[in-house]
Amino acid sequence: SAIFNFQSLLTVILLLICTCAYIRSLAPSLLDKNKTGLLGIFWKCARIGNSFFFSFKILKISPFSSIIY
């Protein structure tokens, strides 16, 4: 079960964040209309995913990326 295994729990959370960000990129109105309540979790995951991907793009473009990678 993913609840009792920390690595599996992190994998499930990361998958949720990436999936929500992908769905928001395809159909933004689907997640944007549910910003509060229980379904607001998916909107928050999409926002986290978008900022994560943006920072990854900046890191990849950076001239110091050859040092990091």
Backbone as ProteinMPNN parsed JSONL, in Angstrom:
{"seq_chain_A": "SAIFNFQSLLTVILLLICTCAYIRSLAPSLLDKNKTGLLGIFWKCARIGNSFFFSFKILKISPFSSIIY", "coords_chain_A": {"N_chain_A": [[0.833, -1.186, 0.0], [0.475, 2.239, -0.745], [0.259, 4.091, 1.241], [1.635, 3.273, 3.511], [4.248, 2.939, 2.706], [6.866, 5.056, 2.266], [8.289, 5.886, -0.043], [6.611, 5.01, -2.104], [4.371, 6.557, -1.518], [5.349, 9.14, -2.042], [5.749, 8.841, -4.784], [3.125, 8.505, -5.714], [2.03, 11.004, -5.018], [3.622, 12.73, -6.583], [2.901, 11.797, -9.122], [0.191, 12.526, -9.103], [0.437, 15.338, -9.023], [1.775, 15.85, -11.459], [-0.104, 14.816, -13.293], [-2.334, 16.463, -12.838], [-1.261, 18.936, -13.599], [-0.828, 18.434, -16.301], [-3.447, 17.96, -17.23], [-4.521, 20.471, -16.725], [-3.077, 21.955, -18.559], [-4.18, 21.101, -20.927], [-6.982, 21.508, -20.676], [-7.795, 24.15, -19.199], [-10.05, 25.331, -17.976], [-11.375, 23.267, -16.792], [-10.146, 22.604, -14.345], [-9.898, 25.099, -13.179], [-12.367, 26.043, -12.414], [-12.95, 24.844, -10.044], [-11.718, 25.843, -7.48], [-11.907, 25.839, -4.763], [-12.846, 23.843, -1.917], [-13.219, 20.233, -1.859], [-12.452, 19.362, -4.418], [-10.691, 21.321, -4.999], [-8.174, 20.558, -4.346], [-7.058, 19.327, -6.554], [-6.751, 21.505, -8.25], [-4.841, 22.939, -6.805], [-2.721, 21.133, -6.9], [-2.214, 21.238, -9.632], [-1.297, 23.868, -9.873], [1.053, 23.721, -8.352], [2.422, 21.877, -9.919], [2.721, 23.345, -12.314], [4.418, 25.453, -11.494], [6.583, 23.948, -10.728], [7.41, 22.788, -13.155], [8.038, 25.103, -14.544], [10.222, 26.109, -13.071], [11.979, 24.048, -13.544], [12.412, 24.322, -16.284], [13.736, 26.784, -16.358], [16.015, 26.092, -14.943], [17.092, 24.254, -16.69], [17.694, 25.813, -18.905], [19.562, 27.465, -17.895], [22.995, 28.599, -17.795], [24.506, 27.281, -15.995], [23.619, 24.751, -15.92], [25.065, 22.683, -16.978], [26.862, 22.117, -15.005], [25.214, 21.198, -12.979], [23.91, 18.992, -14.13]], "CA_chain_A": [[0.0, 0.0, 0.0], [1.266, 3.468, -0.877], [0.156, 4.893, 2.465], [2.604, 2.82, 4.493], [5.577, 2.983, 2.132], [7.128, 6.469, 2.014], [8.686, 6.079, -1.436], [5.406, 4.85, -2.918], [3.537, 7.717, -1.263], [5.917, 10.243, -2.822], [5.495, 8.554, -6.197], [1.706, 8.771, -5.976], [1.847, 12.455, -4.943], [4.243, 13.307, -7.773], [2.045, 11.433, -10.253], [-0.995, 13.368, -9.015], [0.827, 16.695, -9.395], [2.058, 15.879, -12.904], [-1.345, 14.588, -14.019], [-3.159, 17.673, -12.739], [-0.643, 19.977, -14.423], [-1.063, 18.067, -17.694], [-4.865, 18.191, -17.513], [-4.731, 21.925, -16.753], [-2.524, 22.492, -19.806], [-5.097, 20.751, -22.013], [-8.303, 22.106, -20.45], [-7.657, 24.947, -17.973], [-11.33, 25.629, -17.328], [-11.812, 22.089, -16.046], [-9.646, 22.678, -12.975], [-9.987, 26.454, -12.65], [-13.683, 26.324, -11.84], [-13.009, 24.209, -8.72], [-10.56, 26.304, -6.715], [-12.143, 25.618, -3.339], [-13.501, 22.584, -1.594], [-12.468, 18.99, -2.015], [-11.858, 19.323, -5.754], [-9.651, 22.338, -5.047], [-6.876, 19.875, -4.199], [-6.531, 19.1, -7.895], [-6.31, 22.814, -8.745], [-3.591, 23.248, -6.111], [-1.687, 20.254, -7.47], [-1.877, 21.761, -10.958], [-0.486, 25.072, -9.663], [2.377, 23.252, -7.921], [3.046, 21.272, -11.09], [3.118, 24.388, -13.257], [5.588, 26.158, -10.974], [7.689, 22.993, -10.747], [7.891, 22.66, -14.524], [8.641, 26.377, -14.91], [11.555, 26.188, -12.468], [12.814, 23.066, -14.225], [12.799, 24.902, -17.57], [14.741, 27.804, -16.067], [17.232, 25.378, -14.557], [17.616, 23.601, -17.885], [18.209, 26.848, -19.788], [20.653, 28.152, -17.201], [24.336, 28.2, -18.224], [25.103, 26.419, -14.976], [22.978, 23.435, -15.953], [26.082, 21.662, -17.257], [27.46, 21.748, -13.72], [24.227, 20.445, -12.199], [23.648, 17.704, -14.768]], "C_chain_A": [[0.874, 1.245, 0.0], [1.221, 4.323, 0.382], [1.262, 4.526, 3.448], [4.041, 2.83, 3.991], [5.854, 4.411, 1.676], [7.485, 6.723, 0.557], [7.479, 5.942, -2.371], [4.458, 6.029, -2.739], [4.042, 8.929, -2.034], [5.68, 10.068, -4.313], [4.056, 8.878, -6.569], [1.441, 10.276, -5.964], [2.432, 13.133, -6.177], [3.434, 12.997, -9.03], [0.774, 12.277, -10.275], [-0.694, 14.794, -9.463], [1.052, 16.797, -10.902], [0.79, 15.698, -13.733], [-2.237, 15.826, -13.998], [-2.583, 18.798, -13.588], [-0.876, 19.694, -15.907], [-2.518, 18.334, -18.089], [-5.146, 19.685, -17.599], [-4.149, 22.538, -18.027], [-3.432, 22.192, -20.995], [-6.44, 21.468, -21.895], [-8.262, 22.905, -19.153], [-8.978, 25.198, -17.249], [-11.841, 24.456, -16.49], [-11.372, 22.149, -14.59], [-9.826, 24.06, -12.362], [-11.343, 26.768, -12.027], [-13.835, 25.723, -10.441], [-11.781, 24.588, -7.901], [-10.708, 26.075, -5.214], [-12.83, 24.275, -3.139], [-12.594, 21.388, -1.829], [-11.793, 18.901, -3.378], [-10.784, 20.391, -5.94], [-8.26, 21.757, -4.877], [-6.242, 19.668, -5.569], [-6.04, 20.404, -8.52], [-4.979, 23.193, -8.11], [-2.44, 22.384, -6.631], [-1.259, 20.745, -8.852], [-1.006, 23.005, -10.844], [0.926, 24.698, -9.232], [3.115, 22.664, -9.106], [3.514, 22.3, -12.094], [4.351, 25.128, -12.771], [6.811, 25.236, -10.961], [8.276, 22.878, -12.15], [8.56, 23.949, -14.992], [10.049, 26.486, -14.338], [12.499, 25.176, -13.116], [13.283, 23.592, -15.577], [13.877, 25.958, -17.379], [16.072, 27.143, -15.727], [17.896, 24.745, -15.776], [18.249, 24.61, -18.844], [19.446, 27.522, -19.201], [22.016, 27.68, -17.704], [25.023, 27.291, -17.216], [24.515, 25.022, -14.986], [23.98, 22.333, -16.28], [26.783, 21.231, -15.986], [26.521, 20.861, -12.925], [24.004, 19.063, -12.791], [24.973, 17.088, -15.126]], "O_chain_A": [[1.901, 1.287, 0.677], [2.069, 5.197, 0.563], [1.773, 5.399, 4.149], [4.968, 2.737, 4.796], [5.162, 4.927, 0.798], [7.014, 7.703, -0.021], [7.358, 6.698, -3.335], [3.812, 6.456, -3.695], [3.247, 9.668, -2.616], [5.437, 11.042, -5.025], [3.8, 9.462, -7.622], [0.702, 10.775, -6.812], [1.8, 14.018, -6.754], [3.301, 13.851, -9.906], [0.327, 12.698, -11.342], [-1.477, 15.393, -10.199], [0.568, 17.73, -11.543], [0.625, 16.353, -14.763], [-2.824, 16.194, -15.016], [-3.332, 19.536, -14.228], [-1.098, 20.621, -16.686], [-2.782, 18.875, -19.163], [-5.922, 20.122, -18.449], [-4.672, 23.535, -18.525], [-3.451, 22.948, -21.966], [-6.972, 21.972, -22.884], [-8.655, 22.391, -18.106], [-9.002, 25.269, -16.021], [-12.65, 24.644, -15.581], [-12.136, 21.787, -13.696], [-9.9, 24.182, -11.139], [-11.447, 27.67, -11.196], [-14.774, 26.074, -9.726], [-10.907, 23.755, -7.658], [-9.72, 26.116, -4.481], [-13.327, 23.664, -4.085], [-11.379, 21.516, -1.976], [-10.668, 18.409, -3.476], [-10.05, 20.369, -6.928], [-7.271, 22.399, -5.229], [-5.03, 19.816, -5.727], [-5.036, 20.415, -9.233], [-4.089, 23.706, -8.787], [-1.316, 22.863, -6.781], [-0.081, 20.675, -9.203], [-0.076, 23.183, -11.63], [1.894, 25.298, -9.7], [4.306, 22.919, -9.285], [4.59, 22.153, -12.672], [5.25, 25.405, -13.566], [7.938, 25.689, -11.16], [9.495, 22.873, -12.318], [9.532, 23.907, -15.747], [10.971, 26.907, -15.037], [13.698, 25.432, -13.221], [14.42, 23.343, -15.978], [14.83, 26.02, -18.156], [17.128, 27.59, -16.175], [19.122, 24.708, -15.874], [19.23, 24.296, -19.518], [20.269, 28.079, -19.928], [22.186, 26.5, -18.008], [25.999, 26.614, -17.54], [24.872, 24.193, -14.149], [23.775, 21.178, -15.907], [27.252, 20.097, -15.893], [26.946, 19.901, -12.282], [23.916, 18.075, -12.061], [25.014, 15.99, -15.681]]}, "name": "protein", "num_of_chains": 1, "seq": "SAIFNFQSLLTVILLLICTCAYIRSLAPSLLDKNKTGLLGIFWKCARIGNSFFFSFKILKISPFSSIIY"}
